[in-house]
């Protein structure tokens, strides 16, 4: 199993300033989708969520918001939460801190153009962020949302069955689960998401969006 598929207790202790899961007594889990909005794929994802009466959090790329504002607005209208995923999907480890912060704020501006009242949720692309970047963003009021279950849907070397296994074997109450509403992940996502939603419903889990107060 990939190191990143299931985040263990020790990683959470080493990086306590990040939100890895959201413990609760209501059997809630938190589906998240990175890299959208993407034509057709995000809309298909919304259809699946509506079918199972599930809410989710979409960590959007600012450039995609500007290219596809109508899809972004649909995500908001359907009651899902929005998070910041930088404007250009920057890898923090390879990006100057000042540039990274400016790019993140540019994405936040794109979000605010469509949704003035927002949660300051942020997920670093690739899960890679420098301590200096993290400190500044947290001082600006962002909550850095990571995960404890990664589907690996973006990895074209794994089968849909392996992707589904990554998710179902690791879900527990409070889990933050990562999918991607992107072209790269489309094949695995379209196989795995409906089965995941059916599993969660059968097992009595509630799929909720991440709220600032949750963390």
C-alpha positions as protocol buffer text, in pm:
chain_id: "A"
residue {
  index: 1
  type: UNK
  ca { x: 0 y: 0 z: 0 }
}
residue {
  index: 2
  type: UNK
  ca { x: 122 y: 349 z: -85 }
}
residue {
  index: 3
  type: UNK
  ca { x: 237 y: 552 z: 214 }
}
residue {
  index: 4
  type: UNK
  ca { x: -18 y: 819 z: 123 }
}
residue {
  index: 5
  type: UNK
  ca { x: -321 y: 591 z: 91 }
}
residue {
  index: 6
  type: UNK
  ca { x: -379 y: 569 z: 466 }
}
residue {
  index: 7
  type: UNK
  ca { x: -230 y: 835 z: 690 }
}
residue {
  index: 8
  type: UNK
  ca { x: -132 y: 686 z: 1022 }
}
residue {
  index: 9
  type: UNK
  ca { x: -139 y: 815 z: 1377 }
}
residue {
  index: 10
  type: UNK
  ca { x: 226 y: 918 z: 1381 }
}
residue {
  index: 11
  type: UNK
  ca { x: 199 y: 1142 z: 1074 }
}
residue {
  index: 12
  type: UNK
  ca { x: -97 y: 1319 z: 1232 }
}
residue {
  index: 13
  type: UNK
  ca { x: 106 y: 1376 z: 1548 }
}
residue {
  index: 14
  type: UNK
  ca { x: 407 y: 1510 z: 1355 }
}
residue {
  index: 15
  type: UNK
  ca { x: 190 y: 1761 z: 1166 }
}
residue {
  index: 16
  type: UNK
  ca { x: -77 y: 1865 z: 1418 }
}
residue {
  index: 17
  type: UNK
  ca { x: -149 y: 2198 z: 1246 }
}
residue {
  index: 18
  type: UNK
  ca { x: -309 y: 2018 z: 953 }
}
residue {
  index: 19
  type: UNK
  ca { x: -658 y: 1865 z: 952 }
}
residue {
  index: 20
  type: UNK
  ca { x: -621 y: 1494 z: 869 }
}
residue {
  index: 21
  type: UNK
  ca { x: -962 y: 1374 z: 980 }
}
residue {
  index: 22
  type: UNK
  ca { x: -1267 y: 1509 z: 1163 }
}
residue {
  index: 23
  type: UNK
  ca { x: -1369 y: 1285 z: 1453 }
}
residue {
  index: 24
  type: UNK
  ca { x: -1742 y: 1287 z: 1526 }
}
residue {
  index: 25
  type: UNK
  ca { x: -2020 y: 1086 z: 1683 }
}
residue {
  index: 26
  type: UNK
  ca { x: -2258 y: 1102 z: 1388 }
}
residue {
  index: 27
  type: UNK
  ca { x: -2074 y: 847 z: 1171 }
}
residue {
  index: 28
  type: UNK
  ca { x: -1985 y: 1122 z: 925 }
}
residue {
  index: 29
  type: UNK
  ca { x: -1722 y: 1095 z: 655 }
}
residue {
  index: 30
  type: UNK
  ca { x: -1600 y: 1373 z: 430 }
}
residue {
  index: 31
  type: UNK
  ca { x: -1565 y: 1317 z: 58 }
}
residue {
  index: 32
  type: UNK
  ca { x: -1339 y: 1569 z: -113 }
}
residue {
  index: 33
  type: UNK
  ca { x: -1268 y: 1632 z: -480 }
}
residue {
  index: 34
  type: UNK
  ca { x: -953 y: 1805 z: -604 }
}
residue {
  index: 35
  type: UNK
  ca { x: -856 y: 1983 z: -927 }
}
residue {
  index: 36
  type: UNK
  ca { x: -1192 y: 2090 z: -1072 }
}
residue {
  index: 37
  type: UNK
  ca { x: -1413 y: 2229 z: -1190 }
}
residue {
  index: 38
  type: UNK
  ca { x: -1379 y: 2016 z: -1503 }
}
residue {
  index: 39
  type: UNK
  ca { x: -1639 y: 1999 z: -1783 }
}
residue {
  index: 40
  type: UNK
  ca { x: -1853 y: 1685 z: -1771 }
}
residue {
  index: 41
  type: UNK
  ca { x: -1655 y: 1519 z: -1492 }
}
residue {
  index: 42
  type: UNK
  ca { x: -1753 y: 1764 z: -1218 }
}
residue {
  index: 43
  type: UNK
  ca { x: -2111 y: 1763 z: -1343 }
}
residue {
  index: 44
  type: UNK
  ca { x: -2116 y: 1382 z: -1342 }
}
residue {
  index: 45
  type: UNK
  ca { x: -1976 y: 1388 z: -988 }
}
residue {
  index: 46
  type: UNK
  ca { x: -2253 y: 1623 z: -878 }
}
residue {
  index: 47
  type: UNK
  ca { x: -2513 y: 1387 z: -1024 }
}
residue {
  index: 48
  type: UNK
  ca { x: -2372 y: 1096 z: -825 }
}
residue {
  index: 49
  type: UNK
  ca { x: -2366 y: 1294 z: -504 }
}
residue {
  index: 50
  type: UNK
  ca { x: -2726 y: 1406 z: -555 }
}
residue {
  index: 51
  type: UNK
  ca { x: -2836 y: 1048 z: -625 }
}
residue {
  index: 52
  type: UNK
  ca { x: -2703 y: 938 z: -286 }
}
residue {
  index: 53
  type: UNK
  ca { x: -2799 y: 1258 z: -101 }
}
residue {
  index: 54
  type: UNK
  ca { x: -2433 y: 1318 z: -21 }
}
residue {
  index: 55
  type: UNK
  ca { x: -2251 y: 1645 z: 39 }
}
residue {
  index: 56
  type: UNK
  ca { x: -1882 y: 1697 z: -36 }
}
residue {
  index: 57
  type: UNK
  ca { x: -1605 y: 1953 z: -46 }
}
residue {
  index: 58
  type: UNK
  ca { x: -1449 y: 2062 z: -374 }
}
residue {
  index: 59
  type: UNK
  ca { x: -1091 y: 2192 z: -364 }
}
residue {
  index: 60
  type: UNK
  ca { x: -1084 y: 2397 z: -681 }
}
residue {
  index: 61
  type: UNK
  ca { x: -805 y: 2531 z: -898 }
}
residue {
  index: 62
  type: UNK
  ca { x: -852 y: 2903 z: -954 }
}
residue {
  index: 63
  type: UNK
  ca { x: -770 y: 2886 z: -1323 }
}
residue {
  index: 64
  type: UNK
  ca { x: -1040 y: 2622 z: -1369 }
}
residue {
  index: 65
  type: UNK
  ca { x: -1291 y: 2837 z: -1183 }
}
residue {
  index: 66
  type: UNK
  ca { x: -1227 y: 3122 z: -1425 }
}
residue {
  index: 67
  type: UNK
  ca { x: -1250 y: 2892 z: -1728 }
}
residue {
  index: 68
  type: UNK
  ca { x: -1567 y: 2716 z: -1612 }
}
residue {
  index: 69
  type: UNK
  ca { x: -1762 y: 2955 z: -1386 }
}
residue {
  index: 70
  type: UNK
  ca { x: -2098 y: 2799 z: -1468 }
}
residue {
  index: 71
  type: UNK
  ca { x: -1985 y: 2459 z: -1337 }
}
residue {
  index: 72
  type: UNK
  ca { x: -1835 y: 2620 z: -1028 }
}
residue {
  index: 73
  type: UNK
  ca { x: -2161 y: 2799 z: -957 }
}
residue {
  index: 74
  type: UNK
  ca { x: -2347 y: 2469 z: -991 }
}
residue {
  index: 75
  type: UNK
  ca { x: -2126 y: 2315 z: -721 }
}
residue {
  index: 76
  type: UNK
  ca { x: -2220 y: 2603 z: -489 }
}
residue {
  index: 77
  type: UNK
  ca { x: -2590 y: 2591 z: -577 }
}
residue {
  index: 78
  type: UNK
  ca { x: -2607 y: 2224 z: -490 }
}
residue {
  index: 79
  type: UNK
  ca { x: -2486 y: 2294 z: -138 }
}
residue {
  index: 80
  type: UNK
  ca { x: -2131 y: 2165 z: -141 }
}
residue {
  index: 81
  type: UNK
  ca { x: -1836 y: 2331 z: 29 }
}
residue {
  index: 82
  type: UNK
  ca { x: -1553 y: 2500 z: -161 }
}
residue {
  index: 83
  type: UNK
  ca { x: -1182 y: 2491 z: -82 }
}
residue {
  index: 84
  type: UNK
  ca { x: -873 y: 2657 z: -230 }
}
residue {
  index: 85
  type: UNK
  ca { x: -626 y: 2444 z: -431 }
}
residue {
  index: 86
  type: UNK
  ca { x: -407 y: 2734 z: -557 }
}
residue {
  index: 87
  type: UNK
  ca { x: -465 y: 2911 z: -887 }
}
residue {
  index: 88
  type: UNK
  ca { x: -223 y: 2703 z: -1093 }
}
residue {
  index: 89
  type: UNK
  ca { x: -193 y: 2376 z: -898 }
}
residue {
  index: 90
  type: UNK
  ca { x: 150 y: 2463 z: -764 }
}
residue {
  index: 91
  type: UNK
  ca { x: 374 y: 2213 z: -591 }
}
residue {
  index: 92
  type: UNK
  ca { x: 473 y: 2388 z: -269 }
}
residue {
  index: 93
  type: UNK
  ca { x: 807 y: 2212 z: -230 }
}
residue {
  index: 94
  type: UNK
  ca { x: 923 y: 2349 z: -566 }
}
residue {
  index: 95
  type: UNK
  ca { x: 772 y: 2697 z: -541 }
}
residue {
  index: 96
  type: UNK
  ca { x: 905 y: 3014 z: -380 }
}
residue {
  index: 97
  type: UNK
  ca { x: 700 y: 3092 z: -71 }
}
residue {
  index: 98
  type: UNK
  ca { x: 602 y: 3444 z: -174 }
}
residue {
  index: 99
  type: UNK
  ca { x: 489 y: 3320 z: -515 }
}
residue {
  index: 100
  type: UNK
  ca { x: 292 y: 3037 z: -352 }
}
residue {
  index: 101
  type: UNK
  ca { x: 104 y: 3272 z: -122 }
}
residue {
  index: 102
  type: UNK
  ca { x: 20 y: 3512 z: -406 }
}
residue {
  index: 103
  type: UNK
  ca { x: -105 y: 3221 z: -617 }
}
residue {
  index: 104
  type: UNK
  ca { x: -322 y: 3095 z: -333 }
}
residue {
  index: 105
  type: UNK
  ca { x: -470 y: 3440 z: -276 }
}
residue {
  index: 106
  type: UNK
  ca { x: -539 y: 3467 z: -649 }
}
residue {
  index: 107
  type: UNK
  ca { x: -741 y: 3148 z: -626 }
}
residue {
  index: 108
  type: UNK
  ca { x: -925 y: 3285 z: -323 }
}
residue {
  index: 109
  type: UNK
  ca { x: -1020 y: 3593 z: -524 }
}
residue {
  index: 110
  type: UNK
  ca { x: -1160 y: 3372 z: -799 }
}
residue {
  index: 111
  type: UNK
  ca { x: -1366 y: 3185 z: -538 }
}
residue {
  index: 112
  type: UNK
  ca { x: -1491 y: 3506 z: -375 }
}
residue {
  index: 113
  type: UNK
  ca { x: -1608 y: 3642 z: -710 }
}
residue {
  index: 114
  type: UNK
  ca { x: -1877 y: 3373 z: -704 }
}
residue {
  index: 115
  type: UNK
  ca { x: -1920 y: 3304 z: -332 }
}
residue {
  index: 116
  type: UNK
  ca { x: -1852 y: 3599 z: -100 }
}
residue {
  index: 117
  type: UNK
  ca { x: -1917 y: 3403 z: 221 }
}
residue {
  index: 118
  type: UNK
  ca { x: -1670 y: 3116 z: 220 }
}
residue {
  index: 119
  type: UNK
  ca { x: -1478 y: 2884 z: 447 }
}
residue {
  index: 120
  type: UNK
  ca { x: -1103 y: 2942 z: 433 }
}
residue {
  index: 121
  type: UNK
  ca { x: -1026 y: 2581 z: 349 }
}
residue {
  index: 122
  type: UNK
  ca { x: -698 y: 2506 z: 173 }
}
residue {
  index: 123
  type: UNK
  ca { x: -549 y: 2187 z: 38 }
}
residue {
  index: 124
  type: UNK
  ca { x: -194 y: 2195 z: -99 }
}
residue {
  index: 125
  type: UNK
  ca { x: -164 y: 2031 z: -442 }
}
residue {
  index: 126
  type: UNK
  ca { x: 17 y: 1697 z: -418 }
}
residue {
  index: 127
  type: UNK
  ca { x: -10 y: 1732 z: -40 }
}
residue {
  index: 128
  type: UNK
  ca { x: 325 y: 1911 z: -50 }
}
residue {
  index: 129
  type: UNK
  ca { x: 374 y: 2240 z: 130 }
}
residue {
  index: 130
  type: UNK
  ca { x: 673 y: 2407 z: 294 }
}
residue {
  index: 131
  type: UNK
  ca { x: 654 y: 2496 z: 666 }
}
residue {
  index: 132
  type: UNK
  ca { x: 701 y: 2863 z: 572 }
}
residue {
  index: 133
  type: UNK
  ca { x: 403 y: 2849 z: 336 }
}
residue {
  index: 134
  type: UNK
  ca { x: 192 y: 2670 z: 595 }
}
residue {
  index: 135
  type: UNK
  ca { x: 271 y: 2925 z: 866 }
}
residue {
  index: 136
  type: UNK
  ca { x: 173 y: 3220 z: 648 }
}
residue {
  index: 137
  type: UNK
  ca { x: -148 y: 3063 z: 525 }
}
residue {
  index: 138
  type: UNK
  ca { x: -254 y: 2969 z: 876 }
}
residue {
  index: 139
  type: UNK
  ca { x: -184 y: 3324 z: 994 }
}
residue {
  index: 140
  type: UNK
  ca { x: -409 y: 3443 z: 709 }
}
residue {
  index: 141
  type: UNK
  ca { x: -688 y: 3229 z: 853 }
}
residue {
  index: 142
  type: UNK
  ca { x: -672 y: 2922 z: 633 }
}
residue {
  index: 143
  type: UNK
  ca { x: -738 y: 2573 z: 763 }
}
residue {
  index: 144
  type: UNK
  ca { x: -507 y: 2329 z: 585 }
}
residue {
  index: 145
  type: UNK
  ca { x: -713 y: 2022 z: 502 }
}
residue {
  index: 146
  type: UNK
  ca { x: -525 y: 1703 z: 427 }
}
residue {
  index: 147
  type: UNK
  ca { x: -677 y: 1352 z: 439 }
}
residue {
  index: 148
  type: UNK
  ca { x: -652 y: 1012 z: 595 }
}
residue {
  index: 149
  type: UNK
  ca { x: -775 y: 815 z: 291 }
}
residue {
  index: 150
  type: UNK
  ca { x: -642 y: 871 z: -61 }
}
residue {
  index: 151
  type: UNK
  ca { x: -818 y: 686 z: -341 }
}
residue {
  index: 152
  type: UNK
  ca { x: -523 y: 718 z: -584 }
}
residue {
  index: 153
  type: UNK
  ca { x: -783 y: 760 z: -861 }
}
residue {
  index: 154
  type: UNK
  ca { x: -539 y: 981 z: -1054 }
}
residue {
  index: 155
  type: UNK
  ca { x: -286 y: 698 z: -1088 }
}
residue {
  index: 156
  type: UNK
  ca { x: -338 y: 533 z: -1426 }
}
residue {
  index: 157
  type: UNK
  ca { x: -116 y: 240 z: -1328 }
}
residue {
  index: 158
  type: UNK
  ca { x: -372 y: 107 z: -1080 }
}
residue {
  index: 159
  type: UNK
  ca { x: -698 y: -64 z: -1169 }
}
residue {
  index: 160
  type: UNK
  ca { x: -1041 y: 57 z: -1063 }
}
residue {
  index: 161
  type: UNK
  ca { x: -1058 y: -246 z: -832 }
}
residue {
  index: 162
  type: UNK
  ca { x: -736 y: -140 z: -658 }
}
residue {
  index: 163
  type: UNK
  ca { x: -863 y: 216 z: -633 }
}
residue {
  index: 164
  type: UNK
  ca { x: -1187 y: 99 z: -473 }
}
residue {
  index: 165
  type: UNK
  ca { x: -992 y: -122 z: -235 }
}
residue {
  index: 166
  type: UNK
  ca { x: -784 y: 180 z: -127 }
}
residue {
  index: 167
  type: UNK
  ca { x: -1102 y: 354 z: -19 }
}
residue {
  index: 168
  type: UNK
  ca { x: -1327 y: 87 z: 126 }
}
residue {
  index: 169
  type: UNK
  ca { x: -1061 y: -83 z: 337 }
}
residue {
  index: 170
  type: UNK
  ca { x: -959 y: 241 z: 506 }
}
residue {
  index: 171
  type: UNK
  ca { x: -1280 y: 436 z: 568 }
}
residue {
  index: 172
  type: UNK
  ca { x: -1387 y: 499 z: 924 }
}
residue {
  index: 173
  type: UNK
  ca { x: -1601 y: 760 z: 1095 }
}
residue {
  index: 174
  type: UNK
  ca { x: -1435 y: 1099 z: 1055 }
}
residue {
  index: 175
  type: UNK
  ca { x: -1233 y: 1005 z: 748 }
}
residue {
  index: 176
  type: UNK
  ca { x: -1144 y: 1268 z: 490 }
}
residue {
  index: 177
  type: UNK
  ca { x: -1134 y: 1089 z: 154 }
}
residue {
  index: 178
  type: UNK
  ca { x: -967 y: 1227 z: -157 }
}
residue {
  index: 179
  type: UNK
  ca { x: -1098 y: 1187 z: -510 }
}
residue {
  index: 180
  type: UNK
  ca { x: -1025 y: 1404 z: -816 }
}
residue {
  index: 181
  type: UNK
  ca { x: -1285 y: 1549 z: -1054 }
}
residue {
  index: 182
  type: UNK
  ca { x: -1025 y: 1566 z: -1331 }
}
residue {
  index: 183
  type: UNK
  ca { x: -967 y: 1409 z: -1669 }
}
residue {
  index: 184
  type: UNK
  ca { x: -668 y: 1218 z: -1537 }
}
residue {
  index: 185
  type: UNK
  ca { x: -881 y: 1046 z: -1275 }
}
residue {
  index: 186
  type: UNK
  ca { x: -1194 y: 1000 z: -1486 }
}
residue {
  index: 187
  type: UNK
  ca { x: -1166 y: 628 z: -1557 }
}
residue {
  index: 188
  type: UNK
  ca { x: -1113 y: 525 z: -1196 }
}
residue {
  index: 189
  type: UNK
  ca { x: -1349 y: 787 z: -1055 }
}
residue {
  index: 190
  type: UNK
  ca { x: -1645 y: 680 z: -1269 }
}
residue {
  index: 191
  type: UNK
  ca { x: -1604 y: 323 z: -1156 }
}
residue {
  index: 192
  type: UNK
  ca { x: -1521 y: 382 z: -792 }
}
residue {
  index: 193
  type: UNK
  ca { x: -1734 y: 677 z: -678 }
}
residue {
  index: 194
  type: UNK
  ca { x: -2078 y: 515 z: -728 }
}
residue {
  index: 195
  type: UNK
  ca { x: -1961 y: 200 z: -550 }
}
residue {
  index: 196
  type: UNK
  ca { x: -1815 y: 405 z: -267 }
}
residue {
  index: 197
  type: UNK
  ca { x: -2136 y: 603 z: -223 }
}
residue {
  index: 198
  type: UNK
  ca { x: -2344 y: 283 z: -225 }
}
residue {
  index: 199
  type: UNK
  ca { x: -2111 y: 126 z: 34 }
}
residue {
  index: 200
  type: UNK
  ca { x: -2128 y: 430 z: 260 }
}
residue {
  index: 201
  type: UNK
  ca { x: -2506 y: 438 z: 246 }
}
residue {
  index: 202
  type: UNK
  ca { x: -2532 y: 66 z: 316 }
}
residue {
  index: 203
  type: UNK
  ca { x: -2301 y: 95 z: 617 }
}
residue {
  index: 204
  type: UNK
  ca { x: -2489 y: 392 z: 761 }
}
residue {
  index: 205
  type: UNK
  ca { x: -2226 y: 660 z: 701 }
}
residue {
  index: 206
  type: UNK
  ca { x: -2330 y: 1022 z: 645 }
}
residue {
  index: 207
  type: UNK
  ca { x: -2139 y: 1210 z: 372 }
}
residue {
  index: 208
  type: UNK
  ca { x: -2101 y: 1568 z: 484 }
}
residue {
  index: 209
  type: UNK
  ca { x: -1913 y: 1874 z: 363 }
}
residue {
  index: 210
  type: UNK
  ca { x: -1626 y: 2020 z: 560 }
}
residue {
  index: 211
  type: UNK
  ca { x: -1715 y: 2331 z: 754 }
}
residue {
  index: 212
  type: UNK
  ca { x: -1467 y: 2566 z: 918 }
}
residue {
  index: 213
  type: UNK
  ca { x: -1612 y: 2477 z: 1256 }
}
residue {
  index: 214
  type: UNK
  ca { x: -1549 y: 2106 z: 1195 }
}
residue {
  index: 215
  type: UNK
  ca { x: -1174 y: 2141 z: 1231 }
}
